[in-house]
Amino acid sequence: MLAPALAVGARAAEDPAAPALKTVADLTAQNSLAINIVWTLIAGFLVMFMQAGFAMVETGFTRAKNVSHTMAMNLMIYCIGMLGYWICGFAFQMGGVGFLPTLGGAVGLNHEVALHVSGRIFGLLGLKGFLLSGSSWSGSIFALFLFNMVFMDTAATIPTGALAERWKFSSFVFFGFFMSMFVYPLFANWVWGGGWLAKLGINFGLGHGLVDHAGSAVVHLVGGAAALAGAIVIGPRLGKFTRAGKPTAIPGHNIPMAIIGTFILAFGWFGFNAGSTLAGTDLRIAVIAVNTMLASAAGAFSAMLYVWLRYGKPEPSILANGMLAGLVSITASCAYVSTISAVVIGAAAGILVVISVIFIEGTLKVDDPVGAVSVHGICGLWGVLALGLFADGTYGNGLNNVPGTVRGLFYGDSGQLIAQSIGAISCFVFVFGCFFAFFKILDIWIGNRVSPKVEFEGLDVSEMGAIGYPDFAIAPEVRSAGRPTPSASTRAAS
């Protein structure tokens, strides 16, 4: 077999067309790489613009006396998070990811700290890429950094809504660094950096390991779990609960602002989900984009029907809640399900988010001004599990080094649902535990909460030194009466 092969190789070398064919092949590969890098950057730019959406939703659904403070948190989490992620977060997350075929193959991120047990490898964190200091790295590294940084920033932004209107800005700053440098990167490594959750398939035969295309767990459940821990430790806003423990409505000051912010988030979500292919040459991006749209529509519609039938009014904040819930829930599975499944997943999330908000506020007595725990935490959890149910085997061949495509329980692979469940539980336990301890320690050290006087008057002057609306007199407390919907359902989530 060797001699004929050598003879063929010799004839090919003598073929005058061979150099031209090689040139064409090289140019094609270069063009594909360029397309993928540009696609990844543009998608990252879209995700970055979601920060404006978060700022508008959170600020619109909180009170006017805290406008400067809420907006400032949304501005500075981007800056603080970026710096922390640049220092060490990126290295911890992606430092051992290894081969990235869509971004040029071996990109130099090849140092993963791992446990070796009974012939199995359990990746824990990367150790390559601190300060982006690799002098020989190509543009692929920087595209990967930008794209992953804005995802981290989304997770870090979520608690700013849940803790709004009573959070010390100094405590918020420490939170931003802790999230971007340690907690988010570690869990993201376990899923997207080649860590142990991604290896549940090859190590234990559980489907393709934890599959999370764009972050129902890595971004949204992480942010939701952190938000829940912070809201529990910091406590409810003044006047939120009566002495009997009944929640009272504290309406936001600007519904139009919040609805516009919701549209901005929905627009940026196309970069979030479709961009996570890291390949503009992957034509699955069209399927992902359509599934994303459909789930958001189904979430808003089902939430509208639910509150309209139960409480008598289709309140605008619930429509925003439902749309965002649909987007969060489809984020994990958008590449792996049919349009019918996308609608089912989004519709279920629209109802789930309303029930969750009422339960968290009415039963758990946790004050979450913008419903972030429900939209991102609960619907993120649903999104992770939904992939384990609805993945139909049309995509994902060879993902996480497992042969074949990704299939959920309804398409013959119960192991995938088990992997998704392990991932969801691990995410919540790890993130909630880390942040509960973090907020407790910080409370002892510098305190997490402003004084009652500052909270009553508004955080803008005392915390930020600037009033959000200087041309208007802001009443310190606003109460609503006779609203047809429960207090918890009168606000949208960021």
C-alpha distance (Angstrom), angle and dihedral (degrees) to the residues before:
residue distance angle dihedral
M1 . . .
L2 3.82 . .
A3 3.83 98.7 .
P4 3.82 96.2 53.7
A5 3.79 89.7 46.5
L6 3.79 90.9 53.1
A7 3.77 90.4 48.1
V8 3.78 92.1 52.6
G9 3.79 90.0 48.3
A10 3.80 90.8 51.3
R11 3.82 92.3 50.9
A12 3.83 90.1 48.8
A13 3.78 90.4 51.3
E14 3.82 89.8 52.3
D15 3.83 92.1 48.5
P16 3.83 106.7 105.9
A17 3.82 89.2 -148.1
A18 3.81 92.7 59.4
P19 3.85 96.4 84.8
A20 3.80 90.4 49.4
L21 3.79 91.8 49.8
K22 3.80 90.5 49.7
T23 3.80 90.5 50.0
V24 3.80 90.6 51.6
A25 3.80 90.6 48.9
D26 3.81 91.7 49.5
L27 3.80 92.7 48.3
T28 3.80 90.9 48.5
A29 3.79 90.9 52.1
Q30 3.81 91.4 47.2
N31 3.80 91.6 49.3
S32 3.79 91.7 49.3
L33 3.80 90.7 51.0
A34 3.81 91.4 47.8
I35 3.81 91.7 49.2
N36 3.80 90.9 49.8
I37 3.79 93.8 48.6
V38 3.81 93.1 47.3
W39 3.81 90.6 46.8
T40 3.79 91.5 50.4
L41 3.81 91.8 49.0
I42 3.81 94.4 47.7
A43 3.80 90.7 47.9
G44 3.80 88.4 50.2
F45 3.79 90.3 51.8
L46 3.82 89.3 53.7
V47 3.80 91.4 50.7
M48 3.80 90.3 48.7
F49 3.83 89.1 54.9
M50 3.81 87.9 57.5
Q51 3.80 85.1 76.4
A52 3.80 87.7 74.2
G53 3.79 89.0 52.5
F54 3.78 92.5 51.3
A55 3.80 90.9 48.8
M56 3.81 93.1 51.6
V57 3.80 96.1 44.4
E58 3.79 94.7 47.4
T59 3.78 94.4 43.1
G60 3.80 94.2 44.4
F61 3.78 92.1 53.2
T62 3.79 95.7 47.5
R63 3.79 128.5 66.7
A64 3.80 126.4 -76.2
K65 3.82 93.1 -119.8
N66 3.83 89.4 66.5
V67 3.82 99.6 44.1
S68 3.82 97.8 112.4
H69 3.79 92.4 46.1
T70 3.81 95.4 49.4
M71 3.80 93.3 44.9
A72 3.81 91.5 47.1
M73 3.79 91.9 53.8
N74 3.79 90.3 52.2
L75 3.79 90.7 49.0
M76 3.78 97.7 45.6
I77 3.79 98.6 42.4
Y78 3.79 85.7 66.4
C79 3.81 91.8 52.8
I80 3.80 97.9 38.8
G81 3.78 92.4 43.5
M82 3.78 92.8 49.8
L83 3.79 93.1 52.3
G84 3.79 93.6 46.6
Y85 3.80 91.8 47.1
W86 3.81 90.5 48.8
I87 3.80 92.7 50.7
C88 3.81 97.4 53.8
G89 3.81 112.9 -36.4
F90 3.80 95.4 88.5
A91 3.79 91.4 48.3
F92 3.79 92.9 49.8
Q93 3.81 91.3 48.2
M94 3.79 105.2 38.8
G95 3.80 104.8 13.1
G96 3.80 92.9 106.2
V97 3.80 101.4 32.0
G98 3.79 92.6 115.6
F99 3.81 120.5 -174.0
L100 3.82 118.2 31.3
P101 3.81 107.9 -179.0
T102 3.82 97.0 -174.0
L103 3.82 93.3 52.5
G104 3.76 100.9 45.5
G105 3.79 105.5 -65.6
A106 3.80 115.8 -102.8
V107 3.80 104.8 32.1
G108 3.81 99.3 175.5
L109 3.80 98.6 -102.4
N110 3.77 94.3 123.2
H111 3.81 110.1 133.2
E112 3.81 114.8 95.7
V113 3.79 123.2 167.0
A114 3.80 105.7 -136.6
L115 3.76 143.6 167.2
H116 3.80 117.2 -125.8
V117 3.79 111.6 -150.6
S118 3.83 124.3 168.8
G119 3.76 92.2 -23.2
R120 3.80 93.2 -48.7
I121 3.79 125.1 115.8
F122 3.80 120.5 -139.6
G123 3.79 110.6 -169.8
L124 3.80 115.5 -150.6
L125 3.81 109.4 172.0
G126 3.78 142.7 -19.5
L127 3.78 126.7 -113.3
K128 3.79 104.7 -166.5
G129 3.79 126.7 89.8
F130 3.79 105.7 40.7
L131 3.84 110.1 167.0
L132 3.83 87.2 -5.8
S133 3.77 85.1 -88.4
G134 3.81 100.6 152.0
S135 3.80 101.9 122.1
S136 3.81 95.1 -163.3
W137 3.80 97.2 49.9
S138 3.78 121.0 123.0
G139 3.78 128.7 -133.2
S140 3.80 88.6 -90.0
I141 3.80 89.9 75.8
F142 3.78 92.3 53.3
A143 3.80 93.3 46.8
L144 3.79 88.8 50.7
F145 3.80 90.6 49.2
L146 3.80 94.2 50.5
F147 3.79 94.0 47.3
N148 3.79 95.0 47.4
M149 3.79 93.0 42.7
V150 3.81 94.0 60.1
F151 3.80 89.6 49.0
M152 3.78 90.2 53.7
D153 3.78 88.9 48.0
T154 3.80 90.7 55.3
A155 3.80 90.7 55.9
A156 3.80 91.2 46.6
T157 3.81 91.9 50.9
I158 3.81 95.5 56.4
P159 3.84 97.1 76.9
T160 3.81 91.8 51.1
G161 3.80 87.4 74.6
A162 3.79 96.3 44.3
L163 3.82 92.9 50.6
A164 3.79 97.2 37.9
E165 3.81 123.2 134.0
R166 3.81 96.9 28.1
W167 3.83 108.2 39.3
K168 3.81 119.9 115.5
F169 3.78 110.5 -124.0
S170 3.81 90.9 -136.8
S171 3.81 90.8 56.6
F172 3.80 89.6 47.6
V173 3.82 90.5 55.8
F174 3.80 92.3 54.9
F175 3.80 89.3 46.9
G176 3.81 91.4 54.4
F177 3.78 93.3 56.1
F178 3.80 94.3 42.9
M179 3.80 92.4 52.1
S180 3.81 96.8 44.2
M181 3.79 98.2 41.6
F182 3.79 102.9 39.9
V183 3.81 125.3 -0.6
Y184 3.78 102.1 45.3
P185 3.83 95.3 39.6
L186 3.79 93.5 50.7
F187 3.79 95.5 52.4
A188 3.80 92.0 40.2
N189 3.80 88.9 54.2
W190 3.79 90.6 55.9
V191 3.81 90.2 56.8
W192 3.83 109.5 24.3
G193 3.78 102.4 18.2
G194 3.79 96.8 60.5
G195 3.80 95.0 -94.1
W196 3.77 131.2 150.5
L197 3.81 99.5 -75.9
A198 3.79 91.1 55.5
K199 3.82 88.0 51.8
L200 3.80 96.9 55.8
G201 3.79 86.8 101.8
I202 3.79 100.5 54.0
N203 3.80 93.5 33.6
F204 3.80 100.2 45.7
G205 3.81 107.0 7.9
L206 3.81 93.5 -110.6
G207 3.78 101.5 149.3
H208 3.80 111.5 -85.5
G209 3.79 93.0 -32.7
L210 3.78 118.8 -104.4
V211 3.80 106.7 -17.8
D212 3.80 117.1 -163.4
H213 3.78 110.3 159.8
A214 3.79 99.1 -168.7
G215 3.78 107.7 -1.5
S216 3.79 120.3 -74.5
A217 3.80 83.9 147.7
V218 3.80 104.8 19.0
V219 3.80 94.3 49.9
H220 3.79 111.3 14.9
L221 3.78 104.3 32.6
V222 3.81 88.8 43.4
G223 3.79 90.7 52.6
G224 3.80 93.0 42.6
A225 3.81 93.9 50.1
A226 3.80 91.1 48.8
A227 3.80 89.8 48.4
L228 3.80 92.0 51.4
A229 3.80 92.6 50.1
G230 3.78 91.6 49.1
A231 3.81 94.4 45.8
I232 3.81 91.3 51.4
V233 3.79 93.9 49.7
I234 3.80 97.5 41.5
G235 3.80 94.4 44.8
P236 3.81 132.2 -145.2
R237 3.79 126.7 -47.1
L238 3.78 118.4 -94.9
G239 3.78 110.3 -82.3
K240 3.77 94.8 13.2
F241 3.80 94.1 116.8
T242 3.77 129.0 33.8
R243 3.79 120.7 -130.0
A244 3.78 87.0 -95.7
G245 3.81 89.8 56.2
K246 3.79 96.6 -108.3
P247 3.83 114.1 144.9
T248 3.77 118.0 -121.7
A249 3.78 126.7 -156.8
I250 3.81 119.0 -102.4
P251 3.80 101.1 -175.7
G252 3.76 123.1 -150.3
H253 3.78 119.0 -115.0
N254 3.82 103.9 -126.7
I255 3.80 123.2 34.9
P256 3.85 94.3 173.4
M257 3.81 89.8 57.2
A258 3.80 91.1 50.7
I259 3.81 93.7 48.1
I260 3.81 92.0 50.1
G261 3.79 88.1 49.3
T262 3.80 89.4 53.0
F263 3.81 90.4 54.6
I264 3.81 90.4 50.0
L265 3.78 90.5 51.8
A266 3.82 91.7 48.6
F267 3.81 89.7 50.8
G268 3.79 93.3 49.0
W269 3.79 90.3 48.2
F270 3.82 89.7 74.6
G271 3.79 86.9 66.7
F272 3.77 90.1 43.0
N273 3.81 96.0 55.2
A274 3.80 107.3 23.1
G275 3.79 91.7 38.9
S276 3.79 91.6 58.5
T277 3.80 89.9 79.3
L278 3.83 84.7 73.7
A279 3.80 83.6 -148.1
G280 3.77 129.6 92.4
T281 3.79 85.8 -172.1
D282 3.82 90.5 65.0
L283 3.80 104.2 94.1
R284 3.80 90.3 -160.0
I285 3.80 85.7 86.6
A286 3.82 89.6 85.8
V287 3.80 91.9 55.4
I288 3.79 90.6 47.3
A289 3.81 92.4 51.0
V290 3.81 93.5 49.8
N291 3.80 93.1 46.5
T292 3.81 88.3 50.9
M293 3.81 92.0 52.8
L294 3.78 94.5 46.3
A295 3.79 95.0 48.7
S296 3.81 91.6 50.9
A297 3.81 91.6 50.3
A298 3.80 92.3 47.0
G299 3.79 91.4 48.8
A300 3.79 93.7 52.1
F301 3.80 92.9 44.2
S302 3.80 96.6 48.7
A303 3.81 91.7 46.0
M304 3.80 89.4 50.7
L305 3.78 93.1 50.9
Y306 3.79 93.0 45.6
V307 3.81 97.0 53.3
W308 3.80 93.5 36.5
L309 3.78 92.4 55.6
R310 3.79 95.3 39.3
Y311 3.81 102.4 38.3
G312 3.79 104.1 19.4
K313 3.82 100.8 -118.2
P314 3.85 132.4 75.8
E315 3.78 93.5 -138.8
P316 3.85 114.4 -158.0
S317 3.80 94.3 -129.6
I318 3.80 89.7 58.7
L319 3.80 90.5 53.3
A320 3.80 89.4 55.0
N321 3.80 90.4 46.2
G322 3.78 91.0 52.1
M323 3.79 95.2 47.7
L324 3.80 92.4 50.8
A325 3.80 91.0 45.2
G326 3.81 90.0 54.4
L327 3.80 90.9 50.0
V328 3.81 93.4 49.1
S329 3.79 92.8 47.3
I330 3.82 95.9 52.1
T331 3.80 94.7 45.5
A332 3.81 95.5 90.7
S333 3.80 98.1 43.8
C334 3.82 105.1 29.1
A335 3.81 92.5 112.3
Y336 3.79 96.2 44.3
V337 3.81 107.4 47.0
S338 3.79 139.7 68.4
T339 3.80 124.2 -109.7
I340 3.81 90.1 -104.3
S341 3.79 90.8 55.4
A342 3.81 90.8 46.4
V343 3.80 90.4 56.6
V344 3.81 91.8 47.4
I345 3.80 92.1 48.9
G346 3.79 93.0 48.0
A347 3.82 94.2 44.7
A348 3.79 91.7 51.2
A349 3.80 89.8 50.4
G350 3.80 91.8 52.2
I351 3.79 91.4 59.1
L352 3.80 94.1 37.1
V353 3.80 93.6 56.0
V354 3.82 93.4 55.9
I355 3.80 92.6 47.8
S356 3.79 90.4 46.3
V357 3.81 95.1 50.8
I358 3.79 91.0 51.5
F359 3.81 92.0 47.3
I360 3.81 96.3 46.4
E361 3.79 92.9 48.2
G362 3.79 101.2 33.2
T363 3.81 101.2 36.7
L364 3.80 106.5 22.4
K365 3.82 92.4 36.5
V366 3.80 91.8 -137.3
D367 3.80 114.8 150.2
D368 3.80 111.6 -140.6
P369 3.82 107.7 168.0
V370 3.80 95.7 -161.0
G371 3.81 101.5 26.8
A372 3.79 93.7 -113.4
V373 3.79 95.2 150.2
S374 3.79 91.8 55.4
V375 3.80 98.6 42.9
H376 3.79 98.0 40.9
G377 3.78 104.2 22.3
I378 3.80 104.4 37.5
C379 3.80 96.4 31.9
G380 3.80 90.3 42.5
L381 3.79 87.8 55.6
W382 3.80 90.2 49.1
G383 3.79 90.4 49.2
V384 3.80 93.0 54.5
L385 3.80 92.2 49.8
A386 3.80 92.9 43.0
L387 3.80 90.8 64.2
G388 3.79 88.7 55.4
L389 3.80 88.1 56.0
F390 3.81 106.5 36.2
A391 3.84 107.7 30.5
D392 3.81 101.6 125.2
G393 3.80 104.6 -162.9
T394 3.81 97.7 -107.8
Y395 3.81 96.5 114.8
G396 3.77 144.2 26.0
N397 3.80 103.4 59.0
G398 3.80 108.6 179.8
L399 3.81 94.2 3.8
N400 3.80 111.8 164.9
N401 3.81 87.9 4.5
V402 3.80 93.0 -66.9
P403 3.83 115.3 130.9
G404 3.78 118.0 -122.2
T405 3.78 133.0 27.5
V406 3.79 129.2 -60.8
R407 3.81 114.9 -87.8
G408 3.77 129.9 177.2
L409 3.78 131.9 -149.7
F410 3.81 93.9 -81.4
Y411 3.80 89.5 55.1
G412 3.77 99.0 47.3
D413 3.81 109.0 -83.0
S414 3.79 115.1 101.0
G415 3.80 89.6 169.0
Q416 3.79 90.7 71.1
L417 3.80 91.2 58.5
I418 3.81 89.8 49.7
A419 3.80 90.6 51.7
Q420 3.80 90.7 49.1
S421 3.81 90.8 49.6
I422 3.80 92.8 49.9
G423 3.79 89.5 49.6
A424 3.80 94.1 49.5
I425 3.80 93.7 48.0
S426 3.81 92.1 46.0
C427 3.78 90.8 50.1
F428 3.78 95.6 51.7
V429 3.81 96.4 42.6
F430 3.80 93.9 47.0
V431 3.81 98.8 42.8
F432 3.81 97.8 38.3
G433 3.80 91.2 46.9
C434 3.80 93.5 48.8
F435 3.78 94.6 48.1
F436 3.78 96.8 41.5
A437 3.80 88.4 56.1
F438 3.81 91.1 42.2
F439 3.80 94.5 53.2
K440 3.81 92.3 44.0
I441 3.81 91.8 52.8
L442 3.79 92.8 43.7
D443 3.80 90.1 49.4
I444 3.81 89.9 58.1
W445 3.80 92.8 44.3
I446 3.83 106.8 43.0
G447 3.80 104.8 -14.0
N448 3.78 127.8 -112.3
R449 3.76 101.0 -132.4
V450 3.79 136.3 64.1
S451 3.79 119.9 -124.3
P452 3.82 120.0 -85.5
K453 3.81 89.4 -110.0
V454 3.80 92.7 55.0
E455 3.77 91.8 45.1
F456 3.81 91.8 50.5
E457 3.80 93.6 48.8
G458 3.79 94.8 40.3
L459 3.80 131.8 -98.3
D460 3.79 96.7 -108.8
V461 3.79 99.3 86.3
S462 3.81 101.9 30.8
E463 3.81 97.3 41.1
M464 3.80 103.3 27.8
G465 3.81 106.5 20.1
A466 3.80 92.3 -131.6
I467 3.79 133.7 88.5
G468 3.77 114.5 -134.2
Y469 3.81 94.0 -143.4
P470 3.84 106.8 26.0
D471 3.82 94.0 170.0
F472 3.79 93.3 60.8
A473 3.79 134.1 62.7
I474 3.80 107.9 -120.9
A475 3.78 116.6 -148.6
P476 3.82 109.4 -134.9
E477 3.79 93.8 -134.7
V478 3.79 131.6 24.3
R479 3.76 123.7 -172.5
S480 3.76 131.3 -173.6
A481 3.76 126.6 -145.6
G482 3.75 134.3 -161.8
R483 3.80 96.9 11.3
P484 3.81 111.7 164.2
T485 3.80 96.3 -140.0
P486 3.81 127.7 64.7
S487 3.76 114.7 -91.4
A488 3.76 92.8 -113.1
S489 3.76 92.6 58.6
T490 3.78 96.2 53.2
R491 3.78 94.9 83.7
A492 3.76 134.7 64.4
A493 3.76 124.3 -133.0
S494 3.73 127.5 -122.4
